Amino acid sequence: MDSLVLNPSTQSRLELALDKPSHAYLFSGTSGLGKTTAAKRFAKKLLGPQSSSGDESRWVLLIEPIEGKKISIKQTAEISKFTGLTKPASISKKVVIIDKADKLGIE
């Protein structure tokens, strides 16, 4: 993952995952370790050349709690809308990153 410092085992697993990606990944650990940064860089590598052309928000959606509160129902609805939108042929994959997923409400 380029200049990001990762545990060698984690680095190896993420690189192997690029060849045959799964539908979801969980980056867990204490705050401040760089999980969101690692997820963004992994997404960029997963998306390949399309990630460096044009508006990244067309294929990457980042959901974060608003002001340290819970992630709202409205924000989770954005995920449905984002993944349900038809994509041009130039976009082969889409990625949703949920930062602080423990802040998701029961709803």
N, C-alpha and C positions, 0 to 999 in steps of 0.2 A: 504494500500500500504506500509506496513511494517514501516520503519523509516522515510518515507517522510511525512512532515507536510502538510496536506491538510485541506481545509475548510470541516467541517463535512458533509455538504450537497454534496459537490463534492466527498468526500470519499464514501459516501453511494451510489451515482449514479454510480460510477465506479465499485463498488463491485456488484451492481445489474446487471450491463452491462456484467459482466463476465458470468452470467447464460444464457443470450440470447443476444449475441453480435450483433451489427449492422455492416454494411459494412464500416462505416467511423465515425470518431470522430474528433471534432475540439477543440483544446486546445488553448484558446485565452487569451490575456492579455499583460501587459507591459513586456518589456525585463527584464530578471533576476529573474522571479518568479519561475522558475523550470519546465516550461511546457514540455521541451524536456525530462527532467529527469522523469517527471510523465508519459509521453507517453511511454518512454522506459520501465519503470517498469510495466505499464499497459499491454504493449505488452508481456512482460515476463510472467505475470500472465495469460494472455489470451492464450498464447501458451502452458502453463503448463509444464509437464516434458520434452518435447522435447527442451525447451529453455535452459536447463542446460546440454544438451548432445551434444558434438561436436562443430562444427563451426557455431556460431550464424548467420553468414552472409548468410547461406543457407535459412533462413526463416525470417530475419529482414533486411530491406534495409533502410538506413538513407540517405536522400537527404538534403544537406545543400548548401547555396550559397557559391560560391568560392570567397574568399577574400572580402566578403561584397558586391559582385556584384549580378547580377540577377542569378537565377537558369537557366542554359542553356538548350537548346533543347536537347543536347546530354545527359544531366542528366535525363531529362524526358523520353527519349528513354530507359534509363536504367530501368525505372519503368516497361515499357511494356515488356522488355526482362525478367526482374526478375519475374513478375507475370505470364508470358506466359510459363516459363520453366516448364516442367513436374516435379513433385515432387515425391520422393519415398513415399511409404506407411507410413513410420515412421513420415513424415511431414504432419500433417493434415491441417495446416493453414500457411499463410504467412502474414507479416505485412510490410507496407511501412510507414515510418515516414518522412514527409516533414517539415523540420525546416525552419521557416521564409517563409511560403507559400506565403506571400505577395510579395516576390521577384520573383515569377513566372512571366515570360514574357507573353505577349499576344499570342505569337506563341503557 
